[in-house]
Every structure is written in C-alpha cells, then in structure tokens.
Amino acid sequence: MEEELNAPDGAQYTAEEPEEDAGDPGVRTVELIESAPGVRTASADCERGKGITHPLGCEWVDLSVSVRVKKRNKGERGVTMKQLVQPTSGYAQSGDLLAVMGPSGSGKTTLLDAIAGRMKSAAVGGSITFDGSVLTDSQHQAFVSYVAQEDSLLGVFTVSETLRMALRFRYGYNMKSEAELKSLESHALKLVGLTSAAGTKVGDIFRKGLSGGQKRRLSLAVELVKAPKVMVLDEPTSGLDSASAFGIMSSLTALAKLGHTVIATIHQPSSDVWTLFDKLLLLSEGRTLFFGESRAAVGYFGALGHQCPELSNPADFFLALINTDFPLHACDLGYLQRAYGKGAPAAAGSAYAGLLPHEVALAKRQKKHVDLDVLHAGKACGFLADCVTLSKRNLLNNLRNPGIFWVRFAMYTMLSLMIGLMYLELGDDFSPSSVLSRINILFFVAAFLVFMSVAVLPFFIIERATFLRERGNGSYSVGAFVLSNVSMALPGIFVIALASTALIVPLAKLNGFGIYLAALTAALFTAEGFMSLTGALVPHYIIGIALGAGVFGFFMLVEGFFIVKDDIPPWFIWVHYLAFHTYIFRAFMANEFEPIASFDELPGGAPAQFSSGRAVLEFYSMADVAIGRDIGIVVAFGFFFYAMYAVVLQLFHTGKR
Ligand SMILES: Nc1ncnc2c1ncn2[C@@H]1O[C@H](COP(=O)(O)OP(=O)(O)OP(=O)(O)O)[C@@H](O)[C@H]1O
C-alpha cells in the first residue's frame, strides 16, 4: 500500500534500467525515506532516471504568460498586454526535483501556475505537455497536485483527521481497508515530520494549533497522500527553519526518486538544500537565465564571467547576481539573457536550448499519449462518497467551530429569551394595543433573526480558500460540495429555530407553534443560502457583511411592516415581491392573526381600529395569505440562492487565477 504513496504509476515503475538510459555520472543516492517494512526506499530502487521505464514528466516549449493591464501613460487609454513570463522551454521528468528560483516578483508563481494549468484570465502561449500530451482540465487535476503558497486548512481538525479526509476524497470508502489508510497516513506524516503532531488541531482564530511551518508541512502531506504523478509546489519551505526546510526538500527528493516529478519554487535555499536539486530554472523579471542540471549552474555562470566564490552557497550567489530590485551585486541581466538565448548554456551542458535530452526524446517516441488508466487512478471514488465525506466534515466543522454554530446559538437563544420576556403572555391580551405588540414582535423575528445570519459570512469566506484548493486539485465536484453544505446546514438551522421558537412562542403565548417553527426554519435556511451566495460573490468578508446588511435592510423596508404593500411606491414594489422577508412576515402574520376572532373595544365602548385578526390582515394587504404557499416561496428562494451559489462556484471559483 505504501507503493501507492510512493509510486504514482506502479505498473510502470521497475528496478530495471531503461534501454537507452545512458545514466548520469552526477547521480546522488538518496536515503531519505524511513520506510515501513516491505516498502521500497528511494535508495534501494532508483537513482535519478534509473529504474523508471517511463521517464517523461512534463515539458513546456516557448511557454509565456501575459495579462491585460490598463495603459499607464498619460493620455493613453485602454488596455495593453504585459508579459509576466517571457517564452521559456524546459522539462521535468520522473525522478527530477526541479527548483524554480528567482527574486521576488520574477514570475516563479506565474510560471508554476501555467505549468500546473491554473491560469484562468492570463494568456498562456507555447505548449505544455504531460507525457507527450496536452491535458484537459480534469486530466490536469488527476495528474498534477498543486501546493499553493498560502495554507488553506480547516482549523478545527487534527493533522490526522485532515489527512484522513484527503484520503477519503482520493479513495472513498471501499477501496482501502482501515489498516491501509492508517498506513498511508502515517507514512505521509513521516515524510513531512509531523508524526508527533498527528493529534494536534490545525488551529484558527479560536484556538492555537500548529505553527506556520507545521501547517506548511501538513499542506504538503495532504497532497502527498494522493500520490500524484506530478507535484507542483509554490514555496514549500517558506516559514520553515533550515532543518525543517531541509527535511521537507529531502522528502520531496526522495519522492522524486520514486518516480514522481516534483517542481518547486524556492526563495532562499540553504547550501544543504541546494545539493538536493536535480534541475534548476532561474528567473529574473520573467526571463529565464538558466535552465538545466543544477550542478552545472556554477560552471555555466563561471563561464560567463560570474564565478561563485568557493565555500559560498550557489543559491545565494545567483539570487544576488540577478536581483535588480536591490542591485548590490546585480550584474547585467541583458547579457545573461542574451547568453542564454544564444545557446551558450548548451556548451556548458546545462540548458534546454531547444535540444531534448535523449531520454526525453526516447520517452516521447515510446509513449505518445497519456495513460488514461493512470489519470483515472487520480480520483478513485465518486459523487456519493464525496458527499458523505464532505457532509461528515461539514457537520463536525459546524459543531466544532464556535463561530458557525455555538456563537449563533447563544445569540439567538439569548435574544429569543429577551423577546419572550418582553412580550410575556401577550397572547392573552386582546386589547387594541396588543395588535401593535403582536405585529412588532413578528416583524422583529422575521427581520432581525434573519439579519443575524450575516454573522456566519466570515466563516464561509475563510472556508472558501479550502474549497478552492481542493477543487483545483480535483478532490470533489461543486455539486457534492454544495449539496453537503446545504444538508449539513439544516440540522443546525433547525436547532436554532427550535430553541428560538420554544422560548418566544410559549412565553409570549403566540399562536401556531408548528407553523411559527416552520416559517422561522425556512427563513433561516434561506438567509443562510443568501449569505452563501454573497460569500461566493465578494472578494472579502467586510464587503460581504456590508452587502448582506444592505440587502437585508432594504428587504426589511419593503416587507410590508414599515409601509403596507398597497402604499409602496410603484418603483419599489418589485423589491417587495423579490424580498423573501415579505413571505416570512406574511406567514407569521397569518399564523398569529387568522385565529383571533375579535379584539376588545376601546375604553368607553368605542370600536377599536381592528375588530378581528382578519381585519388586521386586510389592513396590511395580507388577506390573500396562504401560509403553506408563502413558506414554500421562502424555501424556493433558499434553493434558488443555493443553486446560484453552485453556479458562481462552478464558474468563478475554479482554483485557477
Ligand atoms: N494578474 C496580474 N496582473 C498584473 N501583474 C501581475 C499579475 N499577476 C502577477 N503579476 C506580476 O507579475 C510578476 C510576477 O509575479 P509572481 O507572483 O509570479 O512572482 P514570484 O516570483 O512568484 O514572486 P514571490 O516570490 O514574491 O512570490 C509580479 O511583478 C506581479 O506583480
């Protein structure tokens, strides 16, 4: 079972030397994986390129990335294209650890995103092939795992639970036994050095958990357990101390030696880490200054007149050389670019320079198409299994994250108790003034309890980052995500509505407990659907809260309380129909007033304004209320919001940038 972790395509991974592999004199043997009994280790089976009969990972030819930017010059308007990455060619094959280095802003992330197929709005030129084929989006997701620069983990889960869920998304429930899953989990933990932290919670704003470096390592392990063929990592060592950085890079090297292709950007590798790289791609200002065997880089730059001093870390030397932001040691970049472009590096035996190394050419001849069986192995479970995993996760997350359920539950309970006490035994009072009290309590519940759903938005937006990562890596579909969100939101909503109803209705002695509960549950369900949609539409929760509050405020204004429907100006009447608050208020009003046959007369025997509950409903233009239909409309709005939420996620939250 460890083999699945270690070998992305076990069938193609043998201990035999490939026919035409000339070997590599500069090979290092890596003994880094502490293997479980019976697990092949990197050192036992393969050195770079050896033992892998299927050596081609990915190749890019004349790859460039451009984005549209507004023209900046005075008097000029419109947009122009800005090239973030100039045409560059290269490859990373099974067994390789390719390090992409360059100063900040040099285009490393952009290049990585392009290779990993994560560009949405940018124009990507040239070609990128994996095992000789151009991949579709879904093939990309199965073939390539991407570890982004920012960690996006759910804070309420332990390290072990986080990995278990990643395994469930990969294997579902029938493919692996509990023992096999446990073994995969513990092997991944060993690889990233988190065994002792297996039971530690990731941590969030409510609780302390893993350190930044540990989170980084967990993000890596989450992708590692899926055994992807190609791993693309943006700054896997950022925030780590030098020993941890070396540990992580060692694990990645070992992984590469077992047949994976590993491409990673790295900012400031120590000299120990530098020795682990197989290949190096050096970028500055979006231009490639070097691509080739990392051990050839010192000689290459030496040949161009930039000799790395003895006992210096070559990584530090190169980065200082090509950093134009702080040009303390910076050289003439133009010269290096021209030299690279002219093929000077080929002479140094280091550059791609349009010449495919013989093993890549061989693999291209042997294997023209992507092995679809391998790709399908990337995701071995279906929609239902994903729904089960996501539902379990949502339920636990809702229960464990105080901000999602418990804080709201406490707020609703306290407020409902106050409402119940404020309007104590109102139902026994049939004086003319009780009409106003009844209408006010119902408006307050319909408007303010719904309004409080805004509080959940920040958590939706925090969790969106996790969704983006998982969707980008093909863990599950939008449908499974939304369906499990909806189904797991319902129990919490029902409990909150029940607690609120149980406090308000008996204390205030209102009519129709069951209908009141149904209307409040529907209202909270729909409000949460609206906030989910809002959360998907806005870039930041502050904007989302402002937007949600603004819309809810507007809906309250036109729901028929502050101004009766017949008096709403024609230019706003459409909002009255669009606002789901309207239907909640109508259902509450009908539920309360319909059963009241009469109200008391005014003191002195003068008739009151409203003789009966029916008269109140008529005054508020609510004579036509059919409670079931109105609650049904609220629920329909809820499903509409969730459907729109799914559409927005599908179209705009693809995990690409
Ligand atoms: N959508 C965009 N529009 C305009 N410029 C962009 C866009 N995306 C990135 N850039 C610019 O492209 C350059 C390269 O960005 P990129 O994030 O790839 O750099 P990087 O080398 O990964 O930097 P760092 O090491 O700091 O993460 C930067 O100058 C950045 O401002």
The ligand as a MOL file (V3000), in Angstrom:
LIG
                    3D

  0  0  0     0  0            999 V3000
M  V30 BEGIN CTAB
M  V30 COUNTS 31 33 0 0 0
M  V30 BEGIN ATOM
M  V30 1 N -2.7770 39.4820 -12.8790 0
M  V30 2 C -1.6710 40.2360 -12.8900 0
M  V30 3 N -1.6820 41.4510 -13.4570 0
M  V30 4 C -0.5660 42.2090 -13.4870 0
M  V30 5 N 0.6130 41.8250 -12.9690 0
M  V30 6 C 0.6660 40.6330 -12.3690 0
M  V30 7 C -0.4570 39.7730 -12.2950 0
M  V30 8 N -0.0900 38.6400 -11.6440 0
M  V30 9 C 1.2140 38.7970 -11.3280 0
M  V30 10 N 1.6610 39.9830 -11.7550 0
M  V30 11 C 3.0290 40.4980 -11.6260 0
M  V30 12 O 3.8850 39.5390 -12.2110 0
M  V30 13 C 5.1120 39.4910 -11.5070 0
M  V30 14 C 5.4260 38.0730 -11.1330 0
M  V30 15 O 4.5460 37.6570 -10.0890 0
M  V30 16 P 4.7540 36.2540 -9.3740 0
M  V30 17 O 3.7610 36.1560 -8.2890 0
M  V30 18 O 4.7710 35.1860 -10.3850 0
M  V30 19 O 6.2210 36.4500 -8.7670 0
M  V30 20 P 7.0390 35.4960 -7.8140 0
M  V30 21 O 8.3890 35.3400 -8.4160 0
M  V30 22 O 6.3070 34.2500 -7.5320 0
M  V30 23 O 7.1290 36.4030 -6.5080 0
M  V30 24 P 7.2310 35.9660 -4.9730 0
M  V30 25 O 8.4920 35.2090 -4.8450 0
M  V30 26 O 7.2830 37.2740 -4.2600 0
M  V30 27 O 6.0180 35.1510 -4.6560 0
M  V30 28 C 4.9750 40.4310 -10.3260 0
M  V30 29 O 5.5960 41.6460 -10.6490 0
M  V30 30 C 3.4750 40.6170 -10.1950 0
M  V30 31 O 3.1800 41.8900 -9.6820 0
M  V30 END ATOM
M  V30 BEGIN BOND
M  V30 1 1 1 2
M  V30 2 1 2 3
M  V30 3 2 2 7
M  V30 4 2 3 4
M  V30 5 1 4 5
M  V30 6 2 5 6
M  V30 7 1 6 7
M  V30 8 1 6 10
M  V30 9 1 7 8
M  V30 10 2 8 9
M  V30 11 1 9 10
M  V30 12 1 10 11
M  V30 13 1 11 12
M  V30 14 1 11 30
M  V30 15 1 12 13
M  V30 16 1 13 14
M  V30 17 1 13 28
M  V30 18 1 14 15
M  V30 19 1 15 16
M  V30 20 2 16 17
M  V30 21 1 16 18
M  V30 22 1 16 19
M  V30 23 1 19 20
M  V30 24 2 20 21
M  V30 25 1 20 22
M  V30 26 1 20 23
M  V30 27 1 23 24
M  V30 28 2 24 25
M  V30 29 1 24 26
M  V30 30 1 24 27
M  V30 31 1 28 29
M  V30 32 1 28 30
M  V30 33 1 30 31
M  V30 END BOND
M  V30 END CTAB
M  END
